[in-house]
Amino acid sequence: MAIALQFAGFDTNNLRVSVSPLAELMAVLHVWAEPDHHFESSAEVQAIARNLDDRMIAEFNALSPLWARFRARFFFPVGTESNQTFDRELAGVAALPLEVFVSMAAEAIRGYSKDLPAASELLHDEKIRREFLDTCRSRSLGRFELAEQLLEDPEEFRRRIIGFCSDCWSSFFRKEWEDLALTIGRAAAQLAGKLNRADPIATIASLSVTAKAFLGTSEVRFDKLQQRRVKMDQRELLLIPSRWIGNHLTVKDNAGYPVIVHFSAQTRQEELLQIKQMRDRLSALSADSRLELFRHISAEPMTTSELAARLGQPAAQISRSLRVLREAGLVVSDRHGKLVYHRIDTATVLRMGPDLLATLTR
């Protein structure tokens, strides 16, 4: 499955790199809400949370579907200005047409965008309204309660969101942003320079290991648990770097607003695994014979002949097993004089748990 951005007919003048403090706040809240998906940074966010009062924590818990896996579009810039301020972005949320805000909020509360009814139907058609509320209730009571408030009084719901974001800004995020702005701004400037020098499609694809450029068809595909094709002609595109979003690259393509690609400004892409690499590693260890061999060389480096003698297998079979493990990145072979010793790549093995989680949840 993939989200494909189709760039045939795209005007590169509609491409911007933008810094967004509101999107970064949303990223912090996302990590706080889903610590198991962000093990590398959840401790930092939990430390921030310990300084918040009970009222804010309760409000965070109640509103958390808005920044869970399917993040609300209104947390991203609604215009194409390159240098956003927090106040200006909140003003943009306040100025959204009411039905647009309802649609964006309803998407996030329900948790997916497929076949979402129009906002006018959600607000005024009793049958569609009831079906939407029933769907939200089937997911969780918290989602149902948010959906009910949204449809009962959308303007009050909007004020609630803006008020919570303002409280976050004054209580902890203003200071956090002072530390982040330079790093994220530098990443944005570097990307803007690269876009001026290199092919924009290849550059966009380089933002994530989950992406692949198809230059012949002017397309970039992001490996996501969604299936969409977005025609970019007549559309604007904002690339937004983030320190907190980790490996969870996000693409938003709400009609009438810029397409968003929210990507990590810090994660070294060469350290992120493709799904095929993780599958190869799991497959390499799935055979009993290879797993037994692997256990032997985890204790000490051994030669092929030593392994053949211990395991009672022909040297050729040992060599084949070692090749599978080596190609999966799990085994390293070092020559010492005339002998070649095989050992596990300890760093890779230790990362397999975190790598598996990161690969599955991005």
N, C-alpha and C positions, 0 to 999 in steps of 0.2 A: 504494500500500500504506500501511497506517496501523495504529497501535495506538489503539483507541477505548476511552476510559473512559466507561462509561454510568452516569450519576449518578441515575437514577430510583430513588427510595426511599433515597437515601444520607442518613445522619445526619451533619450537619456537626460534631457533637461528636466524630466520629471523624477529623476533619481536623486535622493538626498540621504545624507548621513545625519542623524539627529541624536542629541543627548536628551534624555527624558528622566527627570527626577521622580515623576509620578510612576512611570513604569518600573523604576528601580525600587521604589517603595513597595509596589505590588510584588516584585521579585522577593524582597525580604519577607513579606507576609506569606508568600507561597512556601518558602523554605520553612518558616515557622509552622505552617499548617501541615506540611508533609515532610517531617524530619527523616522518615525512613527512605525517602527518595533523594535526600541531600545529606548523606551521612558526613560528607567532608566539611560541611559548613553549618550544620544544624546546631552544634554546640555554641557557636558564636551568636546565633540568633536567640537561642535559649538564654544566653547571658543577658542579652538586651531585654528579653521578656521579663526577666526577674525584677527589673526596675519599674515595671508598669503597675498601675493600681488595678484593683479587682474589677472596677467598672470597665476599663479598657480591655482587659483580658476577656471579660464576658462578651463584650461587643465584638472583639476579634473572633471568638468562637462562633458567635451567631452569624457573622458575615462571611465566614471562611469559604463557603462555596464560590464566592465571587473571585477568589484568587487561587482556587484549587486547580485541578488539571486543565480545565477549560476556562482560561482567564478572561474576565470581562474586557471587551474591546475598549470601553471608555477609560481604562487605565493607560492606554497608549495615546499618543498625540492624535488629535483630530484634524490638525493642520500640518503644513509642511515646513514650519519654521525650524531652522537648524539648532537654535539655542533656546530651548524651553526653560522657563522658570516654573517652580512649583505652583505659585499663585496663578500664573497664566494658564497652566494646565488645568487646575481646578476650575478656573473661570470658563475654560472650554467645556468641561463636563457640565457646568451649570447652564451653559448656553445651547447645549444640544437640543434639537427639537424633541419634544416629549416622547413621541412615538419611536424615535431613533433610540433614545435612552432606554425605553421599555424593552425594545428588541435586544439591545446589547445586554441588559441585565437579565432578561429572560433566558438568553442563550447560556449565560454562565450559571444561573441558578439551576436550570435543568441539566447542564453539563455536556451538552452536545448541540450542534446547530442543525442537524438534518431535519428537514420538513418542519421547521418552526413556523407556526402561524404568524400572520402579520400582526403587528402591535394593535392595530385597530380592532382586529378580531379578538385578540386576547382581552382587550379592555371592554368590548361591547357585546360580543357574542357569547351568551351564557353557556351554550354547549361546548364551544371551543375552550372557553375559560375553565370550565369544569374538567375537561380532558387534560388540559395543561396542569392544573393543580393536582389531579390524580396521578399524573406521571411524576411530578415532583415529590408527592407523598410516597410513591413506591420506591423512590431513591433514599429519602430520609425525611424524618419529621422536620429537621432544620431547614431543608430545602423547601418543604411545603410552607412553612411559616414565612420564609422570605418571599416566596412566590405570592402568597396571599397578601402580604403587605404591599408588595410591588403593584399588584393589580387594584387593590383597594385605594391606595393613595400614592401614585407614582412620584409626585413632587415631594412629598414627605420622605419617601424612600430615598430619593436623590439627595435631599438635604442630610439625611442620615449618613449616607456614604461620604459626602463631602465633609461633614463634621468629623467623622472618624478619621479620615485622611489628614485633616487639619490638626486633630489631636495627636496623631502619630508624628506629624512634622514638628510640633512644638515640644513633644515629650522626649523624642529620641532621634527622629530622622534628620532634622536640620543638621545636627552635629555629624551624623553618619554621612550625609551628603557632602559636607565640607571636606571630609576625608576622601570621598569617592570621586568628586567632580573632576579633579585633576587627572586621575587615572583613566576614567571613562572618556573625558575630553581628549586626552592624548590618543586613545584608541580610535576615537571618531576621526580625528585629524589624520592619523596614519591611513585609515581606510579610505578617506576622501582622496588623499594623495594617490593611493594605489588605483582607485577607480579612474583617475585622470590619466594614469600611465598605462594601464593594462586593460585587457578586454573585460568589460563590465560583467558579462555573463560568467566567465571563468572566475572573476573575483568574487561574485556573489556565491558561487558554488564553493569557493575556498573557505567560506565562513564556518562550515561544519563538515565533519567527516560523514554526516548523514546525507550530504548533498552530492549530486552528480550533474555536471554540465553536459548537455547535448548540443554542441555548437552548430551542427548541421541543421537542427530544427529550432535553434534559438530557445532552448528550454533548460530550466534548472529544476531538478526533482529533489525534494526533501523526503527522506524516509521517515514517515510518520504513520501513526495508526488512524489515518484518515485518507480518503480518496477524493481528491479535488483537482480540477484543472482551472487555473486562473489566467484569463487572457489579459495581458498587460498593456495592450495598446489602449490609449486614452486613459490609462490609470497612472496614479502617482505611487512611488515606492519609497518607503522610509526604512533605512537600515539603522537599528538602534542597538548599540553595544551595551552590555550589562556585566557587572562584576558578580552579582548574586544569582543570576539565573542558572549558573552551572551548565550542565549538558542539555538542558531542556530548551532547545531552540523552538521558538514559537512563530507561526505564520498566521496572520489575521488578514482577511480579505473582504470585510464588510462593504457592500455596495455603497457608492457615494462617498467613500472615505479612503485615504491612502492605504495601500497594502503595506502591512508591517512585517518585517523580519527582525525579531528580537533574538539576539545571539550573544554568546559568551565572549567577553573581551579578554578573558584571562586564561580559559582552559586551553592547554596546548593541544591542538587538534590531532597531532601525531600520536598522542597518548590515548585518544578515544578509539575504541574498537568499533569496527563495522560488525554487523550481525553475523556475517559469514565467518569472521575471525573467531568470534566467541563460539559459534557452532562447531568450527573445526577443533577448537580446544576441548570442548566437551566430548566430541566424537572420538578424539585421540585417546581419551581416558576411559571410553565406554567398553573397550575390549578387555576381558579379564587378563589376557596375556600381557598386554601393554601396561595395564595398571600394576601387575605384579613386577614387571621390569622397572617401572617408574618407582615403585617402593624401594627396590634394591638400590638404585642410584641416588635416592633421596638420602640414604644413610651415608654413602661415600661414593666418590667418583670411581667408575669401573670401566674396563676395556670391553670390547665386544666379545673377546674370547672368554673373559671371566664371566660375563653374563651368560654366555652359551653354556658354560660348564655348570653354573649354579642353577640355571633354569632347565637344563636338559633339553635345549632346543638347538637346531642347527645355527651356525653363525650367520648364514644368509637370512634366516627368519628374524634373528635378533637385529640385524642391520635394517631390515624392512620396518620393524617396529620402531627402531630409533629414528629412522627417517620421518615417519609419520609424526612422532612426538617433536622432532626438531622443526619440521615444517609448521607445526602448530605453535611454535615459539616456547615450548615447555622444556626443551632439553638443549643444552649447550655442549659442544664437543671441542675439547682442547688437545692439541698435540704437544706431547712432551718427548722430545727425541723421536724414537721410532714408534712410540705408542700413542694412541689416541684414547683419551679418557672422556667418558660421558657423565654429565651431572645435570641435575635439574636446574632450571633457571629460577632460583628462589624468589626473586623479586616479582616475576611474572605470576608464579603460583600464589604468592601471598595476595596479589591484587585480584585474583580470579573472582572472589566473592563481590568486592566492590565493583569490579568491571562488569560482572554479569548484571548487577542491579542497574548500573548506569546505562548499559546497553539496552536493557529491556524497558526502562522508564523514560528515556529521552524523547 
